[in-house]
Amino acid sequence: MVLTRLMATRLGRTLTDVRKNGESWWLRPDGKKQVTIEYNRNLMDQWSRRSYTQWLIISTQHAEPLKAQCTEEVQGYTGEDATAPSMKEMNE
């Protein structure tokens, strides 16, 4: 599998895992990710090793910041109530 696709697939799997295990209950299922890598060419005009990750973008739908409540959003949740984080907290 191409490295960029492998990285994007793993990022998507991680988004799903933290959403389903309740760690980030405010995430929604519709997430998108993009990985772009720049490659160097060697002297024989063949692709060589990657030089660095140029772009990494992750975007996902989420509950309304500072309004959505965990007890209302997560079916069967019985713990302490929590409010969806602010946009600043989500980005961090």
Backbone bond lengths (Angstrom), bond angles and torsions (degrees), N, CA, C in turn:
res aa  C-N    CA-C-N  psi(-1)  N-CA   C-N-CA  omega(-1)  CA-C   N-CA-C  phi
1 M - - - 1.448 - - 1.537 107.98 -
2 V 1.296 117.43 140.55 1.453 122.12 178.59 1.536 108.47 -61.47
3 L 1.330 116.16 140.91 1.454 121.46 -175.50 1.525 112.75 -56.10
4 T 1.318 118.01 -42.36 1.469 119.60 -179.10 1.527 111.65 -62.90
5 R 1.320 116.16 -39.95 1.470 119.49 178.86 1.522 110.69 -68.43
6 L 1.316 117.36 -40.38 1.454 121.60 177.87 1.532 110.62 -60.70
7 M 1.333 117.16 -45.85 1.465 121.00 179.70 1.526 110.93 -63.75
8 A 1.331 117.75 -44.16 1.465 121.32 179.87 1.524 111.06 -64.19
9 T 1.327 117.10 -39.26 1.463 121.05 178.42 1.521 110.96 -63.55
10 R 1.319 117.26 -43.40 1.469 120.77 178.93 1.522 111.99 -66.58
11 L 1.326 117.26 -37.86 1.467 120.15 176.02 1.531 110.53 -62.96
12 G 1.330 116.42 -42.63 1.461 120.58 177.85 1.516 112.12 -63.22
13 R 1.325 116.43 -39.95 1.460 120.79 178.20 1.532 110.60 -64.01
14 T 1.320 116.51 -39.48 1.464 120.93 178.68 1.528 110.61 -65.96
15 L 1.342 117.39 -41.90 1.466 120.22 175.58 1.529 110.80 -57.94
16 T 1.318 116.66 -44.14 1.462 121.22 179.22 1.524 110.88 -64.01
17 D 1.324 116.65 -44.05 1.470 120.51 -178.41 1.526 112.41 -61.46
18 V 1.345 117.74 -47.31 1.470 119.42 -177.96 1.526 111.51 -70.69
19 R 1.329 116.88 -25.84 1.466 119.40 175.72 1.521 110.72 -73.29
20 K 1.332 116.75 -44.82 1.465 120.86 -176.06 1.527 113.26 -74.33
21 N 1.340 118.03 -32.35 1.468 118.45 -178.95 1.525 112.24 -83.45
22 G 1.336 117.89 -1.46 1.454 122.06 175.63 1.520 114.36 88.97
23 E 1.314 117.66 -4.27 1.461 120.64 -179.73 1.532 110.61 -61.24
24 S 1.321 116.38 -39.89 1.465 122.14 175.80 1.522 107.79 -127.25
25 W 1.325 116.38 68.24 1.464 123.07 -173.66 1.520 112.67 -60.53
26 W 1.315 117.75 -22.31 1.460 122.86 -176.21 1.521 113.42 -80.42
27 L 1.345 118.68 -5.79 1.467 121.24 176.46 1.521 110.25 -75.48
28 R 1.306 116.67 151.90 1.456 122.95 176.69 1.529 108.78 -110.24
29 P 1.345 117.11 162.52 1.468 120.51 -174.92 1.530 115.64 -66.83
30 D 1.317 118.59 -20.23 1.458 119.88 -174.83 1.527 110.21 -87.92
31 G 1.334 116.92 93.81 1.456 121.67 178.71 1.517 110.61 -119.77
32 K 1.309 115.30 152.32 1.461 120.27 178.47 1.519 108.47 -132.37
33 K 1.311 115.75 148.43 1.461 120.18 179.39 1.516 109.15 -145.48
34 Q 1.322 114.95 149.12 1.460 120.98 179.40 1.519 108.27 -142.45
35 V 1.322 115.95 132.14 1.461 122.07 177.53 1.523 107.60 -124.80
36 T 1.319 116.38 127.13 1.461 121.87 177.79 1.517 108.25 -122.57
37 I 1.317 116.82 129.21 1.462 121.68 -179.03 1.523 108.73 -122.52
38 E 1.312 115.89 137.27 1.458 120.59 175.58 1.523 108.35 -95.12
39 Y 1.314 115.87 133.58 1.464 121.17 179.58 1.526 109.77 -109.98
40 N 1.323 117.07 149.97 1.462 122.95 172.99 1.526 108.47 -96.33
41 R 1.315 116.44 153.34 1.466 120.77 174.90 1.522 108.15 -103.69
42 N 1.316 115.63 142.32 1.466 117.47 176.12 1.531 109.64 -89.95
43 L 1.297 117.33 -179.43 1.467 121.29 -174.97 1.521 113.46 -65.60
44 M 1.318 118.32 -21.72 1.465 120.95 -178.40 1.526 111.55 -90.70
45 D 1.342 117.04 14.81 1.453 122.71 177.72 1.525 113.01 61.00
46 Q 1.301 116.14 35.35 1.457 121.44 174.38 1.524 107.25 -118.03
47 W 1.320 115.06 154.09 1.465 118.38 179.63 1.512 109.30 -68.35
48 S 1.286 114.36 136.12 1.453 121.39 -178.82 1.529 109.23 -109.87
49 R 1.296 116.09 -159.11 1.465 120.91 -179.60 1.518 111.16 -67.49
50 R 1.332 114.71 158.65 1.464 118.51 178.32 1.519 108.93 -69.43
51 S 1.326 115.83 147.60 1.454 118.70 178.82 1.527 110.84 -93.08
52 Y 1.323 118.25 -41.63 1.457 121.36 175.64 1.522 109.64 -171.72
53 T 1.319 115.25 163.53 1.455 120.14 175.33 1.521 106.77 -80.55
54 Q 1.307 116.22 120.20 1.444 120.10 -175.32 1.527 111.78 -86.59
55 W 1.331 117.63 -42.55 1.457 121.72 -178.57 1.514 110.75 -138.20
56 L 1.310 115.54 141.44 1.457 121.99 173.38 1.525 106.15 -141.18
57 I 1.334 116.49 112.79 1.458 121.40 -176.85 1.520 108.72 -123.00
58 I 1.324 116.07 130.25 1.459 121.59 175.42 1.523 107.22 -128.78
59 S 1.316 116.65 129.43 1.449 122.29 179.16 1.523 107.78 -136.45
60 T 1.320 116.60 135.86 1.459 119.61 178.93 1.521 110.26 -148.04
61 Q 1.309 116.29 149.72 1.456 119.61 173.82 1.520 108.12 -72.28
62 H 1.332 115.94 156.28 1.457 120.14 -177.40 1.519 110.25 -151.16
63 A 1.325 114.95 166.15 1.460 120.63 177.04 1.524 108.97 -68.81
64 E 1.320 116.33 162.12 1.459 120.60 -179.14 1.530 110.62 -64.11
65 P 1.328 117.25 121.63 1.462 121.23 -177.29 1.525 112.47 -57.80
66 L 1.324 115.92 136.65 1.459 125.87 175.61 1.530 114.36 62.89
67 K 1.344 117.80 9.73 1.467 120.28 179.40 1.526 112.56 -125.02
68 A 1.324 117.79 -43.59 1.464 121.37 -176.32 1.529 110.11 -66.03
69 Q 1.329 116.08 138.46 1.460 122.45 -179.41 1.523 109.99 -109.25
70 C 1.317 116.40 137.94 1.465 122.09 -177.46 1.527 111.57 -59.86
71 T 1.336 117.36 -41.30 1.470 119.84 -177.50 1.526 111.68 -64.71
72 E 1.320 118.07 -27.17 1.458 121.60 178.64 1.524 112.09 -86.57
73 E 1.322 117.22 -29.38 1.462 122.21 -174.31 1.530 113.71 -87.14
74 V 1.337 117.40 -34.59 1.463 121.48 -172.87 1.519 109.29 -104.81
75 Q 1.318 115.36 115.06 1.459 120.71 -178.69 1.523 110.47 -64.67
76 G 1.325 116.61 128.57 1.452 121.38 177.06 1.519 114.95 82.05
77 Y 1.327 118.82 3.40 1.466 121.57 -179.44 1.517 109.09 -73.23
78 T 1.330 116.47 130.18 1.469 120.87 -177.59 1.526 112.91 -124.43
79 G 1.316 118.12 2.68 1.462 120.74 -178.42 1.522 111.92 -80.29
80 E 1.337 114.65 -163.99 1.460 120.11 177.71 1.517 110.35 -62.72
81 D 1.324 115.53 143.66 1.455 119.13 179.12 1.526 109.66 -74.50
82 A 1.304 115.88 147.33 1.457 121.62 178.66 1.524 108.25 -137.81
83 T 1.310 116.17 152.48 1.456 122.55 178.52 1.523 108.68 -104.10
84 A 1.318 116.51 145.08 1.470 120.55 178.27 1.525 109.29 -57.65
85 P 1.332 117.37 140.66 1.468 120.70 -177.30 1.529 112.28 -68.64
86 S 1.328 115.28 162.05 1.461 120.95 175.90 1.529 108.87 -70.61
87 M 1.319 116.50 167.71 1.468 120.54 178.26 1.532 110.37 -60.72
88 K 1.319 118.12 -38.15 1.456 121.63 179.24 1.526 110.25 -62.35
89 E 1.345 116.58 -44.42 1.480 120.32 179.00 1.520 111.18 -65.76
90 M 1.337 117.26 -38.91 1.463 119.72 178.50 1.527 110.95 -62.60
91 N 1.298 117.00 -43.15 1.465 120.86 -179.05 1.510 111.89 -65.67
92 E 1.319 117.34 -32.67 1.470 119.69 177.92 1.506 110.31 -70.97
